[in-house]
Amino acid sequence: MTEISRRISETTSSATLRILPIVLFNLVCYIVIGLEMAVVPLFVHRTLGYGTVLAGFAVSAQYLATLATRTWAGNRIDTTGARGVVVTGLLVGGFSSLLLVAAAQTISMPLLSLLLVLAGRFLLGFSESWVAVGVIIWNIYRAGAERTALVISWNGVCSYGGIALGAPIATMIFFYSGALGGLTGVGLLASMIMLVCVPFAARHETTKSAPKTKAPSFMNVIRAVMPFGVALAAGSIGFGAIASCLALYFDAEHWSGAATALALFGILFVITRFFGSHMIARIGGASVAAISMGMEALGLFILAWGQTPLLADLGAALTGIGFSLVFPALGVEAVGRLGPANRGAALGGFSVFLDLAIGISGPGLGMIIPIWGFSTLFMVAALFSIVGVGLSFALKPKRKSI
């Protein structure tokens, strides 16, 4: 190893050690998201008896709330700091899960139970936006702006690693017949792990942000990040299909193992994010995004055409590999579009496109199911990924003529 390589490795290791204590709060948040993702559509569809559109909307409600609160979180971070935003997000997340416990106790009144589920999902969306954006910006200031790709990558590792951990645990609890089984047990566990983290987050030191300039307007933020955000949205429809409809797909086919497929998605996502992030600096974010969405489209086509649990698992795994690097590949450029004093606003605005795509895809794709079936649903999601490939190629820097 050369002297330069050794110094780079040591610097990266030092930055990683500064990132890890804070990014663990994001891990906890996404464990809760994974817990709920695996069982909420089943609860709404099977226990309460509502259709697939409402079951899909129950998942997407979280992302619609995240959409509505991302820029709020980003602006709050830029003015008051990241620590308070993360603490608030954890507190709200803990309370949101208690609403699921209440929903489980009111199944004799399906409409009330559904409203409690939706309220809990909306609050979890608020929690996700405040925790995720807060953790990223907090760690950018801890590790340095030059480590933005590393920070975003670790955030993704913890995000979808959390989903992979949470999904199978939730399934075991949901089908347990004891007093702490079902949605009651899932909600209690989710609330506990969120609230336990609050004092630890509050105790961590915060860091000074960049000198504050005039806050950009919402439309200025959106305009600045839009080229990258639209490509992100196209690539996020596939994740929306997995999050909202994969468990329903397995249930409709009378297959067991939906949690396994979700876990494979999360595990392969994490492995790809962990080992593949360096490619962003090597070949460019737009190129990485195009390759990634091509792989995502392949996974979704397999889900569309495959008629066995094994092929469904393979499709979910390939979709996880493909979706893994889309956000950091496009986000590294987007975060810097408004200058260092407005990183929170830029990240919040960029993430809006992710939330909008996932929020719309849940009920939108759910409407396809009773008319054309799950194969068409996954085919539509795959076509959006192909659109994302084209958009990413359009974002590649033009070569200067000699």
TORZA-937918 format. One record per residue (C-alpha): residue in one letter; x negated, y, z; residue number from 1. Coordinates in steps of 0.25 Angstrom, whole numbers. Each point is the difference from the previous one (the first is absolute). Example, Ala and Ser with C-alpha at 12.3 -4.5 7.8 and 13.67 -1.06 7.14 Angstrom:
2
("A",(-49,-18,31),1);
("S",(-6,14,-2),2);
REM end
This chain:
402
("M",(0,0,0),1);
("T",(-6,14,-4),2);
("E",(-1,11,10),3);
("I",(12,7,-7),4);
("S",(9,-12,0),5);
("R",(-4,-2,15),6);
("R",(4,14,4),7);
("I",(13,0,-8),8);
("S",(4,-13,7),9);
("E",(-4,5,14),10);
("T",(8,13,-3),11);
("T",(12,-8,-5),12);
("S",(0,-9,12),13);
("S",(-1,12,9),14);
("A",(12,6,-7),15);
("T",(8,-13,1),16);
("L",(-2,0,15),17);
("R",(6,14,2),18);
("I",(11,-4,-9),19);
("L",(5,-13,7),20);
("P",(5,5,13),21);
("I",(10,10,-7),22);
("V",(4,-9,-11),23);
("L",(4,-11,10),24);
("F",(12,9,3),25);
("N",(4,-2,-15),26);
("L",(-2,-15,1),27);
("V",(11,0,12),28);
("C",(9,9,-8),29);
("Y",(0,-10,-12),30);
("I",(1,-12,8),31);
("V",(13,6,4),32);
("I",(4,2,-14),33);
("G",(-4,-14,-4),34);
("L",(9,-5,12),35);
("E",(12,7,-5),36);
("M",(-3,-2,-15),37);
("A",(1,-15,1),38);
("V",(14,0,8),39);
("V",(8,13,-2),40);
("P",(5,-4,-14),41);
("L",(4,-14,5),42);
("F",(7,6,12),43);
("V",(8,10,-8),44);
("H",(3,-11,-11),45);
("R",(2,-13,8),46);
("T",(4,5,14),47);
("L",(8,12,-3),48);
("G",(5,-5,-14),49);
("Y",(-3,12,-8),50);
("G",(-5,-1,-15),51);
("T",(-14,0,-6),52);
("V",(1,15,-3),53);
("L",(2,4,14),54);
("A",(-10,-10,5),55);
("G",(-10,6,-10),56);
("F",(4,14,5),57);
("A",(-3,-4,14),58);
("V",(-14,-2,-3),59);
("S",(-1,12,-9),60);
("A",(6,9,10),61);
("Q",(-14,0,7),62);
("Y",(-7,5,-12),63);
("L",(11,11,-3),64);
("A",(-3,5,14),65);
("T",(-15,-1,-2),66);
("L",(2,8,-13),67);
("A",(8,11,7),68);
("T",(-10,2,11),69);
("R",(-14,-2,-7),70);
("T",(-2,14,-3),71);
("W",(5,4,14),72);
("A",(-11,-9,6),73);
("G",(-11,6,-9),74);
("N",(3,14,3),75);
("R",(1,-3,15),76);
("I",(-13,-6,-1),77);
("D",(-6,12,-7),78);
("T",(5,9,11),79);
("T",(0,-8,13),80);
("G",(-10,-11,-2),81);
("A",(2,-15,-3),82);
("R",(0,-6,14),83);
("G",(14,6,4),84);
("V",(6,-5,-13),85);
("V",(-5,-14,2),86);
("V",(5,0,15),87);
("T",(14,5,-5),88);
("G",(1,-10,-11),89);
("L",(-3,-12,10),90);
("L",(10,5,10),91);
("V",(11,1,-11),92);
("G",(-4,-13,-5),93);
("G",(2,-7,13),94);
("F",(14,6,2),95);
("S",(4,-4,-14),96);
("S",(-2,-14,3),97);
("L",(9,1,12),98);
("L",(11,3,-10),99);
("L",(-2,-13,-6),100);
("V",(2,-7,13),101);
("A",(13,8,1),102);
("A",(4,-4,-14),103);
("A",(-2,-15,4),104);
("Q",(10,2,12),105);
("T",(11,6,-8),106);
("I",(1,-10,-12),107);
("S",(15,-2,4),108);
("M",(1,14,-6),109);
("P",(-7,-1,-13),110);
("L",(1,15,-4),111);
("L",(-5,5,13),112);
("S",(-11,-11,0),113);
("L",(-4,4,-15),114);
("L",(0,15,4),115);
("L",(-10,-3,12),116);
("V",(-9,-8,-9),117);
("L",(0,12,-10),118);
("A",(-3,10,11),119);
("G",(-11,-9,5),120);
("R",(-6,-1,-14),121);
("F",(1,15,-3),122);
("L",(-8,2,13),123);
("L",(-10,-10,-3),124);
("G",(-2,7,-13),125);
("F",(-3,13,8),126);
("S",(-10,-8,8),127);
("E",(-7,-6,-12),128);
("S",(-2,14,-6),129);
("W",(-5,7,12),130);
("V",(-9,-12,5),131);
("A",(-6,-3,-14),132);
("V",(-3,14,-5),133);
("G",(-5,4,14),134);
("V",(-9,-12,1),135);
("I",(-6,3,-14),136);
("I",(-3,15,2),137);
("W",(-5,-3,15),138);
("N",(-10,-10,-6),139);
("I",(-4,9,-11),140);
("Y",(-4,11,10),141);
("R",(-7,-11,9),142);
("A",(-8,-7,-12),143);
("G",(-1,12,-10),144);
("A",(7,4,-12),145);
("E",(-11,-8,-9),146);
("R",(6,-13,7),147);
("T",(14,3,-5),148);
("A",(1,-13,-8),149);
("L",(-5,-8,12),150);
("V",(10,6,9),151);
("I",(12,-2,-10),152);
("S",(-5,-14,-3),153);
("W",(-1,-4,15),154);
("N",(14,6,2),155);
("G",(5,-9,-11),156);
("V",(-7,-12,6),157);
("C",(7,2,13),158);
("S",(13,4,-7),159);
("Y",(2,-13,-8),160);
("G",(-8,-8,10),161);
("G",(11,4,10),162);
("I",(11,-4,-9),163);
("A",(-7,-14,-2),164);
("L",(-1,-2,15),165);
("G",(14,5,3),166);
("A",(9,-7,-11),167);
("P",(-3,-15,5),168);
("I",(1,4,15),169);
("A",(14,7,-3),170);
("T",(5,-12,-7),171);
("M",(-3,-10,11),172);
("I",(7,10,10),173);
("F",(12,2,-9),174);
("F",(3,-15,-1),175);
("Y",(-3,-2,15),176);
("S",(14,-4,7),177);
("G",(-4,5,14),178);
("A",(4,13,6),179);
("L",(-12,7,-5),180);
("G",(2,-5,-14),181);
("G",(6,7,-12),182);
("L",(-1,14,-3),183);
("T",(0,3,15),184);
("G",(-13,-7,2),185);
("V",(-6,7,-13),186);
("G",(5,14,5),187);
("L",(-6,-2,14),188);
("L",(-13,-5,-5),189);
("A",(-1,12,-10),190);
("S",(3,10,11),191);
("M",(-9,-5,10),192);
("I",(-13,0,-9),193);
("M",(3,14,-5),194);
("L",(2,6,14),195);
("V",(-12,-7,6),196);
("C",(-9,8,-10),197);
("V",(5,14,4),198);
("P",(-9,2,12),199);
("F",(-12,-5,-8),200);
("A",(3,9,-11),201);
("A",(2,12,9),202);
("R",(-13,-3,7),203);
("H",(-9,0,-13),204);
("E",(-7,13,-3),205);
("T",(4,8,-11),206);
("T",(-8,8,-10),207);
("K",(0,14,-6),208);
("S",(6,1,-13),209);
("A",(-5,9,-12),210);
("P",(3,15,2),211);
("K",(14,3,-3),212);
("T",(5,7,-13),213);
("K",(14,4,-4),214);
("A",(8,-13,-1),215);
("P",(4,-4,-14),216);
("S",(14,-1,-4),217);
("F",(7,-14,-1),218);
("M",(1,2,-15),219);
("N",(-15,5,-1),220);
("V",(-4,-13,7),221);
("I",(9,-9,-9),222);
("R",(-5,7,-13),223);
("A",(-15,-2,5),224);
("V",(1,-15,2),225);
("M",(11,-3,-10),226);
("P",(-8,-7,-11),227);
("F",(-6,-10,10),228);
("G",(13,-1,8),229);
("V",(8,-4,-13),230);
("A",(-10,-11,-3),231);
("L",(1,-4,15),232);
("A",(15,-1,-1),233);
("A",(0,-9,-12),234);
("G",(-9,-9,7),235);
("S",(8,0,13),236);
("I",(13,-6,-6),237);
("G",(-6,-14,1),238);
("F",(-3,2,15),239);
("G",(15,5,1),240);
("A",(4,-13,-6),241);
("I",(-8,-9,9),242);
("A",(4,8,13),243);
("S",(15,1,-3),244);
("C",(3,-12,-8),245);
("L",(-10,-12,2),246);
("A",(7,-5,12),247);
("L",(13,1,-6),248);
("Y",(-5,-8,-12),249);
("F",(-5,-11,8),250);
("D",(13,-1,8),251);
("A",(8,0,-13),252);
("E",(-8,-11,-6),253);
("H",(1,-8,14),254);
("W",(-15,0,1),255);
("S",(-7,1,13),256);
("G",(-13,8,1),257);
("A",(3,14,-3),258);
("A",(-9,5,12),259);
("T",(-11,-9,-6),260);
("A",(2,8,-14),261);
("L",(0,13,8),262);
("A",(-13,-4,8),263);
("L",(-7,-4,-13),264);
("F",(3,14,-6),265);
("G",(-5,7,12),266);
("I",(-13,-9,2),267);
("L",(-4,1,-15),268);
("F",(3,15,1),269);
("V",(-9,1,12),270);
("I",(-11,-8,-6),271);
("T",(0,7,-13),272);
("R",(0,14,7),273);
("F",(-11,-4,9),274);
("F",(-10,-6,-11),275);
("G",(5,8,-12),276);
("S",(0,15,4),277);
("H",(-14,2,-4),278);
("M",(5,-1,-14),279);
("I",(7,13,1),280);
("A",(-13,8,1),281);
("R",(-7,-9,-10),282);
("I",(9,0,-12),283);
("G",(10,11,4),284);
("G",(14,0,6),285);
("A",(8,1,-12),286);
("S",(-7,-13,-6),287);
("V",(2,-7,13),288);
("A",(15,4,1),289);
("A",(2,-5,-15),290);
("I",(-6,-13,3),291);
("S",(7,-2,13),292);
("M",(14,3,-6),293);
("G",(-3,-10,-11),294);
("M",(-2,-11,10),295);
("E",(12,5,8),296);
("A",(8,-2,-13),297);
("L",(-5,-14,-2),298);
("G",(4,-4,14),299);
("L",(14,6,-2),300);
("F",(2,-7,-13),301);
("I",(-4,-13,7),302);
("L",(11,3,10),303);
("A",(10,3,-11),304);
("W",(-3,-13,-8),305);
("G",(-4,-10,11),306);
("Q",(11,-8,6),307);
("T",(-7,-7,11),308);
("P",(-5,5,14),309);
("L",(-14,-3,-4),310);
("L",(1,9,-12),311);
("A",(7,11,9),312);
("D",(-12,-1,10),313);
("L",(-10,2,-12),314);
("G",(8,12,-5),315);
("A",(1,6,13),316);
("A",(-15,-2,2),317);
("L",(-4,6,-13),318);
("T",(9,12,2),319);
("G",(-7,2,13),320);
("I",(-14,0,-7),321);
("G",(5,9,-10),322);
("F",(7,10,9),323);
("S",(-11,1,9),324);
("L",(-9,10,-6),325);
("V",(10,9,-7),326);
("F",(2,10,12),327);
("P",(-15,2,3),328);
("A",(-4,0,-15),329);
("L",(10,12,-3),330);
("G",(0,6,14),331);
("V",(-15,3,1),332);
("E",(2,11,-10),333);
("A",(13,4,4),334);
("V",(-4,3,15),335);
("G",(-10,11,-5),336);
("R",(9,7,-9),337);
("L",(4,11,9),338);
("G",(-14,2,8),339);
("P",(-5,-5,13),340);
("A",(10,8,8),341);
("N",(12,-6,-6),342);
("R",(-4,-15,0),343);
("G",(12,-3,8),344);
("A",(10,7,-9),345);
("A",(-7,-6,-13),346);
("L",(1,-14,6),347);
("G",(14,2,5),348);
("G",(4,5,-14),349);
("F",(-7,-12,-7),350);
("S",(6,-10,9),351);
("V",(14,6,-3),352);
("F",(-1,-7,-14),353);
("L",(-2,-14,7),354);
("D",(12,2,10),355);
("L",(9,5,-11),356);
("A",(-3,-12,-9),357);
("I",(2,-10,11),358);
("G",(12,7,6),359);
("I",(7,0,-14),360);
("S",(-5,-14,-4),361);
("G",(7,-7,12),362);
("P",(15,3,-3),363);
("G",(-3,2,-15),364);
("L",(-6,-14,-2),365);
("G",(10,-5,9),366);
("M",(11,4,-10),367);
("I",(-7,-9,-10),368);
("I",(2,-12,8),369);
("P",(15,-3,-1),370);
("I",(0,4,-15),371);
("W",(-13,-6,-6),372);
("G",(-6,-8,11),373);
("F",(-14,0,7),374);
("S",(-8,-3,-13),375);
("T",(5,13,-6),376);
("L",(-3,8,13),377);
("F",(-15,-5,0),378);
("M",(-1,3,-15),379);
("V",(4,14,1),380);
("A",(-10,2,11),381);
("A",(-11,-6,-9),382);
("L",(4,10,-11),383);
("F",(-2,12,10),384);
("S",(-14,-6,3),385);
("I",(-3,0,-15),386);
("V",(4,15,-1),387);
("G",(-9,2,12),388);
("V",(-12,-6,-8),389);
("G",(3,10,-11),390);
("L",(1,12,9),391);
("S",(-13,-4,7),392);
("F",(-8,-1,-13),393);
("A",(6,14,-4),394);
("L",(-7,5,13),395);
("K",(-13,-5,-3),396);
("P",(-10,12,-2),397);
("K",(-3,4,-14),398);
("R",(-14,-2,-5),399);
("K",(-7,12,-3),400);
("S",(-4,1,-15),401);
("I",(-15,2,-3),402);
REM end
